[in-house]
Each structure stands twice: as C-alpha cells, then as structure tokens.
Amino acid sequence: METRLQKLIADAGIASRRHAEELIAAGEVTVNGKVITELGTKADPERDHIKVRGKLINRQLAARENVYVLLNKPRGFLTSLSDPENRPLITELFPPALGRLHPVGRLDFNTEGLLIMTNDGELTNYVTAARNHVRKVYEAKVKGVPSEDQIERLRRGIRLEDGTRTAPAEVKSTGYTATNAWFEVVLFEGRNQQIRRMFDAVGHSVLKLKRVRIGHVTNEGLPLGHWRYLTPEEVARLKGGPKKGAVRGRQKSAGKSSKEVAGKPLAKADGAASKKPARKAAAKRGTVRGASKIKR
C-alpha cells in the first residue's frame, strides 16, 4: 500500500514526521534511485526501494515493532540524538537493545521531567500537534513574585522577544515567598524554551522547571532519572483513543502500573562534566525490563 514518505520514515524510526519532511526537502530521500523533494510523495515499501541518506529502510519497516518509553529526565542532558559540542544526550540513558528512538517534543538542557521516546511517528505527530490539545503540565519556580496583571498576560498569550505570540495558557500560583514564586503551567503547544521565555517577557526569570504530566500520563511512581515502558492503554489514550484498547506493536510493560519500577543503574547524571566513555560503558549494563536509575 502506498503511504506518504514522511510517515514511512517516521515508522522506520529514522526521525519524527516533522524531521522526515526536512530530510525530504533537503534531497536526502530517494525512491528507486530517484531523489524526492516534494512533500506528500507516496511509496509502497513492498514494491519500492526507499533510502534515507543512502541507507535502505525497507527492512526496518518490515521488522518494525513500536516501542514507547517514558523517561523522567534529569537536568544536564540534551534532548537530541547528536550534539557537535559532545554534551550528554538522553539517548545515553537507554540500553542499545531498545533500538533507535526519537523524542516526542523536547525538554531543554536544564529542564527536568517527563519525556516520551518512541519509534512511532503517528504518536509523535498526534502528541506534538497543538490542534489535538494534549496537555503538558509543568511546575515552575521563578525569581521574584509576578503581579496578577503579569500572570493574566501569560494566560491570554504574550508576545515573545522574536515577535511571535504564544497561545493562551493555564497559569496557576502554587505558592510564594518574599523572593520566589511557584506556578503550575499548562501548555498545548511546544515552542522552544517557551515557559522560560514567557516569564522572561514579564521580567521574572525561571529558576527551575519540571514537566510533570503529558496528557493523562504523570510522573507518579517514576523517580527522577528512571524510565519505563508505557502501557497499551496509555498509548491508546495519547493517540486520542479510549481509555482501554489494543495497541499495535510491542508493549513490554503491558499490565504494569506506573509504580512498577525496576532495573540497573545506567549512567551518571552530573551534567556536561560527565565522562562520555564512562556513560557509554554504564549504558551497556542497562536492562530493558523496567526502569533504570541514573545515579546523581
């Protein structure tokens, strides 16, 4: 069956659908030896030879099993698959047996919290699309105490330093002192460092930021630095489906609650000062049968 190339590339676990579109536009995708640059072009992996950056992806499509992992990301790791500055990457927190996974959305280097990793482009596309209203809930500690007028500006949407305007957000005060304040922030979009930029725009910089919920999935029972598989029910709901139902592909954590966490240490989460050889060696000792702790 013919399918759009960007979906096939995402299904093969090469990249998210958005990144796949960039690969196509850059001329890095071929079908039967012909360079394809037009978005929306379709191909049949059972009939056509599809290559990304010169590598055939047909076998990956044929053997693909969907993997869905939830990470409670520590500070000091980059949400990326590579980095020219050689900073610690989130991919180093998982054993190679999981295969090539890409992040669903991003968390910046100094932000903690929930991050989904998968090879399923369909889930990535649904969760990151603002039109689907998947709630991302954050806890933020900010410098100083913003006024109610300033918070109301954030709720309505605010113009950022680059001229773009944010969508309306839910912002609720959860406590304050004479020098700092804490807020719960709910976003339905995902601009780069959006919450930090929002509070900067009203003169109160973010000191600490943590994502505690994606849709219905929370960090309950998942300590910082651990990961676990999402259950089939969780995946179905993240895709906009019912609370219960079958999910296509491999789900090693089926039937387990978010509190069932077990596993071996993988790597040290001590930021950019970490030794890369040590991280890699530790990662090889990991396991795919539960959660894994990054010692701090």
Order of alpha helices (4+ residues) and beta strands (2+ residues): beta-alpha-alpha-beta-beta-beta-beta-beta-alpha-beta-beta-beta-alpha-beta-alpha-beta-beta-alpha-beta-beta-beta-alpha-alpha
